[in-house]
Amino acid sequence: MVWLVREPTFSRLLAVELWLSFLYASYNGAMVVFLTEIMPVDVRTSGFSLAYSLATAVFGGFTPAISTYLIHLTGNRAIPGLWLSFAAACGLVAAILARPQQVTSEIS
């Protein structure tokens, strides 16, 4: 972000967007499978949709407002990277603490 803010050009913006898209694509495919697998089977659909929607609302919906506030507070136009780092740290902690549910089969 500092590299882009220091000398903003279209080519730098494109390079940053492509890099961030690559990072997003590299974990998003595995994330969807992991999130569905850690949910119990009987609530898998509603549990996954609730978790994904809440995360998208909090870290996606409020990001422009929080970024604008942080820029106003600090005067640093690259400070939204701090918010993105915080969101990534929350995701990393959640992934480390997540435990897959044990599947029990009932044999009659």
N, C-alpha and C positions, 0 to 999 in steps of 0.2 A: 504494500500500500504506500509506503514511504517513497519507493521508486516511482510509482505512478503520480503521486501528489507533487513530488519535486519538479517534474517536468511533464505535465500532462499532454499527451498527444493521442491521436486516434490509434496509432500502432501500439503504443504502450497499453492503452485501454483494452485493445483487442487481445494482446498477449496476456494480460492479467485475467480477463474473462475466460480465455481458453484454458489457462492454468487452473483457475478455480473450478471450471466445468470438469476438467480432467479429475481433479481431486474428489469432487462430488460423485462423479460416475464410478470412481474406483471403490468407494465404500457403499454406495446406495444399493447396488444389487445384492450384496451380502446382508445389508441391514434389514431389508424387507423380510428375507428368509429367517434371519435370526430373531427378529421381533415376533414373527408368527410362531416360531418354534418354542419360544419361552412361555407362551400363553397356554393355559390349560385348554384342552380340546373343546370343552363345552362352552367356553366363552371366547374362543379364539378370534372370531370375526369382530365382535363388539369390543373386546379388549384391545386388539390391534388398532382398530379405527379410532378408539378413544385416545390411546397413547399417541398415535401419529398426528391426530388432529390437534390435540393440546400442544404438542411440541411445535407444530407448524404455526399455531396461533401465537404462542408465546415468543418463539424465536424468529418467526417470519413476520407476524403481524405487527409486533412492537419494535422491530429492528429499525425502521426508518425514524421513528420518534426518538428512540434511545440514541441512535447515531447522531441525529440533529442536536439533541441535548448535550451529548458528550463533546461534539465539535464546538458548540456555543460555550460550554463550561471551560474547555481547555484551550480553544483556539487552534487546535491541531486537526487538520483535515484528514489525517491518517488514523485518527483515534478509533474509528469504527472497527479497525483490526483488533483492538482490545476486546470489544464486545463479541466479535466472532471467535476470538480465542477463548473467551469465557464460555460461549455456547459449545465450542468443541470440547472444552474440559468437562463440562456437564455431561456431554454425550459419552466421553471416555470413562468417567466415573460410573455412569449408569451401565455401560457395557461390562465393566469389570465386576460390578456388584450383581449383575443379572445372573440368575441361575436357571437353567432349563428345568421344566417341571418333569417329575417322574411320571411315566405313563404306567398306570396299573391296569391290568387286564383282569376282568372278572370271568372266571371259568365256572360254568355251572354243571 
